[in-house]
Amino acid sequence: MSQVIIQFKNPDEVVEFTNTVERFPYSMDILRGSNSVADAKSLLGIIALGLGNRLKLRIYSEDCDEVLKEISKYIVAA
């Protein structure tokens, strides 16, 4: 499993992000705090977590360099 901290500034970024990550075959979750979790491929789930918040992206694969490269503009910390 890999994880990074990501952040979205507007809904268009969320749309672009979900369109990118849904092309990859592995599972991904986004967490806000310890109780709020959404599927990283769910547009509405991510928006419900709140724009502007720092969110933890968990990728359930060790071989995720390609997806991390494609979403690098949303990553604020590893």
Contacts in CASP RR format, 6 or more apart in sequence:
PFRMAT RR
TARGET T0000
AUTHOR 0000-0000-0000
METHOD contacts of the structure
MODEL  1
MSQVIIQFKNPDEVVEFTNTVERFPYSMDILRGSNSVADAKSLLGIIALG
LGNRLKLRIYSEDCDEVLKEISKYIVAA
1 58 0 8 1.000
1 59 0 8 1.000
1 60 0 8 1.000
1 61 0 8 1.000
1 62 0 8 1.000
2 58 0 8 1.000
2 59 0 8 1.000
2 61 0 8 1.000
2 62 0 8 1.000
2 64 0 8 1.000
2 68 0 8 1.000
3 56 0 8 1.000
3 57 0 8 1.000
3 58 0 8 1.000
3 59 0 8 1.000
4 56 0 8 1.000
4 57 0 8 1.000
4 68 0 8 1.000
4 75 0 8 1.000
4 77 0 8 1.000
4 78 0 8 1.000
5 54 0 8 1.000
5 55 0 8 1.000
5 56 0 8 1.000
5 57 0 8 1.000
5 75 0 8 1.000
5 76 0 8 1.000
5 77 0 8 1.000
5 78 0 8 1.000
6 17 0 8 1.000
6 30 0 8 1.000
6 54 0 8 1.000
6 55 0 8 1.000
6 56 0 8 1.000
6 57 0 8 1.000
6 71 0 8 1.000
6 74 0 8 1.000
6 75 0 8 1.000
6 76 0 8 1.000
7 52 0 8 1.000
7 53 0 8 1.000
7 54 0 8 1.000
7 55 0 8 1.000
7 74 0 8 1.000
7 76 0 8 1.000
8 14 0 8 1.000
8 17 0 8 1.000
8 46 0 8 1.000
8 50 0 8 1.000
8 51 0 8 1.000
8 52 0 8 1.000
8 55 0 8 1.000
8 74 0 8 1.000
9 51 0 8 1.000
9 52 0 8 1.000
10 51 0 8 1.000
11 47 0 8 1.000
11 51 0 8 1.000
13 74 0 8 1.000
14 43 0 8 1.000
14 46 0 8 1.000
14 47 0 8 1.000
14 51 0 8 1.000
15 43 0 8 1.000
17 40 0 8 1.000
17 46 0 8 1.000
17 71 0 8 1.000
17 74 0 8 1.000
18 40 0 8 1.000
18 41 0 8 1.000
18 42 0 8 1.000
18 43 0 8 1.000
18 46 0 8 1.000
20 67 0 8 1.000
20 70 0 8 1.000
20 71 0 8 1.000
21 28 0 8 1.000
21 40 0 8 1.000
21 41 0 8 1.000
21 67 0 8 1.000
21 71 0 8 1.000
22 41 0 8 1.000
24 64 0 8 1.000
24 66 0 8 1.000
24 67 0 8 1.000
26 59 0 8 1.000
26 60 0 8 1.000
26 61 0 8 1.000
26 64 0 8 1.000
27 39 0 8 1.000
27 60 0 8 1.000
28 39 0 8 1.000
28 40 0 8 1.000
28 41 0 8 1.000
28 57 0 8 1.000
28 58 0 8 1.000
28 59 0 8 1.000
28 60 0 8 1.000
29 37 0 8 1.000
29 38 0 8 1.000
29 39 0 8 1.000
29 40 0 8 1.000
29 57 0 8 1.000
29 58 0 8 1.000
29 60 0 8 1.000
30 37 0 8 1.000
30 38 0 8 1.000
30 39 0 8 1.000
30 40 0 8 1.000
30 45 0 8 1.000
30 46 0 8 1.000
30 49 0 8 1.000
30 55 0 8 1.000
30 56 0 8 1.000
30 57 0 8 1.000
30 58 0 8 1.000
31 37 0 8 1.000
31 55 0 8 1.000
31 56 0 8 1.000
31 58 0 8 1.000
32 49 0 8 1.000
32 50 0 8 1.000
32 53 0 8 1.000
32 55 0 8 1.000
32 56 0 8 1.000
33 56 0 8 1.000
36 49 0 8 1.000
38 45 0 8 1.000
38 46 0 8 1.000
38 48 0 8 1.000
38 49 0 8 1.000
39 45 0 8 1.000
40 46 0 8 1.000
40 57 0 8 1.000
40 59 0 8 1.000
46 55 0 8 1.000
49 55 0 8 1.000
54 76 0 8 1.000
54 77 0 8 1.000
57 71 0 8 1.000
59 67 0 8 1.000
59 68 0 8 1.000
68 75 0 8 1.000
END
